[in-house]
């Protein structure tokens, strides 16, 4: 039960921080000439070039990234806290984070691909 409470508490805190620092700044900078996009969106644009980002609602993409990234971080924190071996926790934290984030952003790509938000070649 403590693990679930830790996960939910971590999720809420991380999600609120994402909303405050990432989403609101990205929304403010959306229409600026020299806008600085969040790193997550830059990764999606570089990795999945056949996604049509002009069709994807920018605010929806930001909210989806905030939800997914908050889940990833909360899951990793919950697992690391419950691992007894310090070295194993660090190794899982490093490699698990990378694998989980790559998998999550691939799911975002598949979601938008299924919705037809790809460039017709």
Contact map, one row per residue, 1 for C-alpha under 8 A:
1111100000000000000000000000000000000000000000000000000000000000000000000000000000000000000000000000000000000000000000000
1111110000000000000000000000000000000000000000000000000000000000000000000000000000000000000000000000000000000000000000000
1111111000000000000000000000000000000000000000000000000000000000000000000000010001000000000000000000000000000000000000000
1111111100000000000000000000000000000000000000000000000000000000000000000000000000000000000000000000000000000000000000000
1111111110000000000000000000000000000000000000000000000000000000000000000000000000000000000000000000000000000000000000000
0111111111000000000000000000000000000000000000000000000000000000000000000000010000000000000000000000000000000000000000000
0011111111100000000000000000000000000000000000000000000000000000000000000110110000000000000000000000000000000000000000000
0001111111110000000000000000000000000000000000000000000000000000000000000100000000000000000000000000000000000000000000000
0000111111111000000000000000000000000000000000000000000000000000000000000000000000000000000000000000000000000000000000000
0000011111111100000000000000000000000000000000000000000000000000000000000100100000000000000000000000000000000000000000000
0000001111111110000000000000000000000000000000000000000000000000000001101100000000000000000000000000000000000000000000000
0000000111111111000000000000000000000000000000000000000000000000000001000000000000000000000000000000000000000000000000000
0000000011111111100000000000000000000000000000000000000000000000000000000000000000000000000000000000000000000000000000000
0000000001111111110000000000000000000000000000000000000000000000000001001100000000000000000000000000000000000000000000000
0000000000111111111000000000000000000000000000000000000000000000011001000000000000000000000000000000000000000000000000000
0000000000011111111100000000000000000000000000000000000000000000000000000000000000000000000000000000000000000000000000000
0000000000001111111111000000000000000000000000000000000000000000000000000000000000000000000000000000000000000000000000000
0000000000000111111111100000000000000000000000000000000000000000010001000000000000000000000000000000000000000000000000000
0000000000000011111111110000000000000000000000000000000000000000010000000000000000000000000000000000000000000000000000000
0000000000000001111111111000000000000000000000000000000000000000000000000000000000000000000000000000000000000000000000000
0000000000000000111111111000000000000000000000000000000000000000000000000000000000000000000000000000000000000000000000000
0000000000000000111111111100000000000100000000000000000000000000000000000000000000000000000000000000000000000000000000000
0000000000000000011111111110000000000000000000000000000000000110010000000000000000000000000000000000000000000000000000000
0000000000000000001111111111000000000000000000000000000000000000000000000000000000000000000000000000000000000000000000000
0000000000000000000111111111100000000000000000000000000000000000000000000000000000000000000000000000000000000000000000000
0000000000000000000001111111110000011100000000000000000000000000000000000000000000000000000000000000000000000000000000000
0000000000000000000000111111110000000000000000000000000000100000000000000000000000000000000000000000000000000000000000000
0000000000000000000000011111111000000000000000000000000000000000000000000000000000000000000000000000000000000000000000000
0000000000000000000000001111111100111000000000000000000000000000000000000000000000000000000000000000000000000000000000000
0000000000000000000000000111111100101000000000000000000000000000000000000000000000000000000000000000000000000000000000000
0000000000000000000000000001111110100000000000000000000000000000000000000000000000000000000000000000000000000000000000000
0000000000000000000000000000111111100000000000000000000000000000000000000000000000000000000000000000000000000000000000000
0000000000000000000000000000001111100000000000000000000000000000000000000000000000000000000000000000000000000000000000000
0000000000000000000000000000000111110000000000000000000000000000000000000000000000000000000000000000000000000000000000000
0000000000000000000000000000111111111000000000000000000000000000000000000000000000000000000000000000000000000000000000000
0000000000000000000000000100100001111100000000000000000000000000000000000000000000000000000000000000000000000000000000000
0000000000000000000000000100110000111110110000000000000000000000000000000000000000000000000000000000000000000000000000000
0000000000000000000001000100000000011111110000000000000000000000000000000000000000000000000000000000000000000000000000000
0000000000000000000000000000000000001111111000000000000000000000000000000000000000000000000000000000000000000000000000000
0000000000000000000000000000000000000111111100000000000000000000100000000000000000000000000000000000000000000000000000000
0000000000000000000000000000000000001111111110000000000000000000000000000000000000000000000000000000000000000000000000000
0000000000000000000000000000000000001111111111000000000000000000000000000000000000000000000000000000000000000000000000000
0000000000000000000000000000000000000011111111100000000000000000000000000000000000000000000000000000000000000000000000000
0000000000000000000000000000000000000001111111111000000000000000000000000000000000000000000000000000000010001000000000000
0000000000000000000000000000000000000000111111111010100000000000000000000000000000000000000000000000000000000000000000000
0000000000000000000000000000000000000000011111111000000000000000000000000000000000000000000000000000000000000000000000000
0000000000000000000000000000000000000000001111111000000000000000000000000000000000000000000000000000000000000000000000000
0000000000000000000000000000000000000000000111111110000000000000000000000000000000000000000000000000000000001000000000000
0000000000000000000000000000000000000000000111111111000000000000000000000000000000000000000000000000000000000000000000000
0000000000000000000000000000000000000000000000011111000000000000000000000000000000000000000000000000000000000000000001100
0000000000000000000000000000000000000000000010011111100000000000000000000000000000000000000000000000000000001001100011100
0000000000000000000000000000000000000000000000001111111100000000000000000000000000000000000000000000000000000000000011100
0000000000000000000000000000000000000000000010000011111111000000000000000000000000000000000000000000000000000000000010000
0000000000000000000000000000000000000000000000000001111110000000000000000000000000000000000000000000000000000000000000000
0000000000000000000000000000000000000000000000000001111110000000000000000000000000000000000000000000000000000000000010000
0000000000000000000000000000000000000000000000000001111111011000000000000000000000000000000000000000000000000001000010000
0000000000000000000000000000000000000000000000000000111111111000000000000000000000000000000000000000000000000000000000000
0000000000000000000000000000000000000000000000000000100111111100000000000000000000000000000000000000000000000000000000000
0000000000000000000000000010000000000000000000000000000011111110000000000000000000000000000000000000000000000000000000000
0000000000000000000000000000000000000000000000000000000111111111000000000000000000000000000000000000000000000000000000000
0000000000000000000000000000000000000000000000000000000111111111100000000000000000000000000000000000000000000000000000000
0000000000000000000000100000000000000000000000000000000001111111110000000000000000000000000000000000000000000000000000000
0000000000000000000000100000000000000000000000000000000000111111111000000000000000000000000000000000000000000000000000000
0000000000000000000000000000000000000000000000000000000000011111111100000000000000000000000000000000000000010000000000000
0000000000000000000000000000000000000001000000000000000000001111111110000000000000000000000000000000000000000000000000000
0000000000000010011000100000000000000000000000000000000000000111111111000000000000000000000000000000000000000000000000000
0000000000000010000000000000000000000000000000000000000000000011111111100000000000000000000000000000000000000000000000000
0000000000000000000000000000000000000000000000000000000000000001111111110000000000000000000000000000000100000000000000000
0000000000000000000000000000000000000000000000000000000000000000111111111000000000000000000000000000100100000000000000000
0000000000110110010000000000000000000000000000000000000000000000011111111100000000000000000000000000000000000000000000000
0000000000100000000000000000000000000000000000000000000000000000001111111110000000000000000000000000000000000000000000000
0000000000000000000000000000000000000000000000000000000000000000000111111111000000000000000000001001100100000000000000000
0000000000100100000000000000000000000000000000000000000000000000000011111111100000000000000000001000000000000000000000000
0000001101100100000000000000000000000000000000000000000000000000000001111111110000000000000000000000000000000000000000000
0000001000000000000000000000000000000000000000000000000000000000000000111111111000000000000000000000000000000000000000000
0000000000000000000000000000000000000000000000000000000000000000000000011111111100000000000010011000000000000000000000000
0000001001000000000000000000000000000000000000000000000000000000000000001111111110000000000010000000000000000000000000000
0010011000000000000000000000000000000000000000000000000000000000000000000111111111000000000000000000000000000000000000000
0000000000000000000000000000000000000000000000000000000000000000000000000011111111100000100000000000000000000000000000000
0000000000000000000000000000000000000000000000000000000000000000000000000001111111100000110110000000000000000000000000000
0000000000000000000000000000000000000000000000000000000000000000000000000000111111110000100000000000000000000000000000000
0010000000000000000000000000000000000000000000000000000000000000000000000000011111110000000000000000000000000000000000000
0000000000000000000000000000000000000000000000000000000000000000000000000000001111111101100000000000000000000000000000000
0000000000000000000000000000000000000000000000000000000000000000000000000000000011111100100000000000000000000000000000000
0000000000000000000000000000000000000000000000000000000000000000000000000000000000111111100000000000000000000000000000000
0000000000000000000000000000000000000000000000000000000000000000000000000000000000111111110000000000000000000000000000000
0000000000000000000000000000000000000000000000000000000000000000000000000000000000001111111000000000000000000000000000000
0000000000000000000000000000000000000000000000000000000000000000000000000000000000101111111100000000000000000000000000000
0000000000000000000000000000000000000000000000000000000000000000000000000000001110111111111110000000000000000000000000000
0000000000000000000000000000000000000000000000000000000000000000000000000000000100000111111111000000000000000000000000000
0000000000000000000000000000000000000000000000000000000000000000000000000000000000000011111111110000000000000000000000000
0000000000000000000000000000000000000000000000000000000000000000000000000000000100000001111111111000000000000000000000000
0000000000000000000000000000000000000000000000000000000000000000000000000001100100000000111111111000000000000000000000000
0000000000000000000000000000000000000000000000000000000000000000000000000000000000000000011111111100000000000000000000000
0000000000000000000000000000000000000000000000000000000000000000000000000000000000000000001111111110000000000000000000000
0000000000000000000000000000000000000000000000000000000000000000000000000001000000000000001111111111000000000000000000000
0000000000000000000000000000000000000000000000000000000000000000000000011001000000000000000111111111100000000000000000000
0000000000000000000000000000000000000000000000000000000000000000000000000000000000000000000001111111110000000000000000000
0000000000000000000000000000000000000000000000000000000000000000000000000000000000000000000000111111111000000000000000000
0000000000000000000000000000000000000000000000000000000000000000000000010000000000000000000000011111111100000000000000000
0000000000000000000000000000000000000000000000000000000000000000000010010000000000000000000000001111111110000000000000000
0000000000000000000000000000000000000000000000000000000000000000000000000000000000000000000000000111111111000000000000000
0000000000000000000000000000000000000000000000000000000000000000000000000000000000000000000000000011111111100000000000000
0000000000000000000000000000000000000000000000000000000000000000000110010000000000000000000000000001111111110000000000000
0000000000000000000000000000000000000000000100000000000000000000000000000000000000000000000000000000111111111000000000000
0000000000000000000000000000000000000000000000000000000000000000000000000000000000000000000000000000011111111100000000000
0000000000000000000000000000000000000000000000000000000000000000000000000000000000000000000000000000001111111110000000000
0000000000000000000000000000000000000000000000000000000000000001000000000000000000000000000000000000000111111111000000000
0000000000000000000000000000000000000000000100010010000000000000000000000000000000000000000000000000000011111111100000000
0000000000000000000000000000000000000000000000000000000000000000000000000000000000000000000000000000000001111111110000000
0000000000000000000000000000000000000000000000000000000000000000000000000000000000000000000000000000000000111111111000000
0000000000000000000000000000000000000000000000000010000100000000000000000000000000000000000000000000000000011111111111000
0000000000000000000000000000000000000000000000000010000000000000000000000000000000000000000000000000000000001111111111000
0000000000000000000000000000000000000000000000000000000000000000000000000000000000000000000000000000000000000111111110000
0000000000000000000000000000000000000000000000000000000000000000000000000000000000000000000000000000000000000011111110000
0000000000000000000000000000000000000000000000000000000000000000000000000000000000000000000000000000000000000001111111000
0000000000000000000000000000000000000000000000000011101100000000000000000000000000000000000000000000000000000001111111100
0000000000000000000000000000000000000000000000000111000000000000000000000000000000000000000000000000000000000001100111110
0000000000000000000000000000000000000000000000000111000000000000000000000000000000000000000000000000000000000000000011111
0000000000000000000000000000000000000000000000000000000000000000000000000000000000000000000000000000000000000000000001111
0000000000000000000000000000000000000000000000000000000000000000000000000000000000000000000000000000000000000000000000111
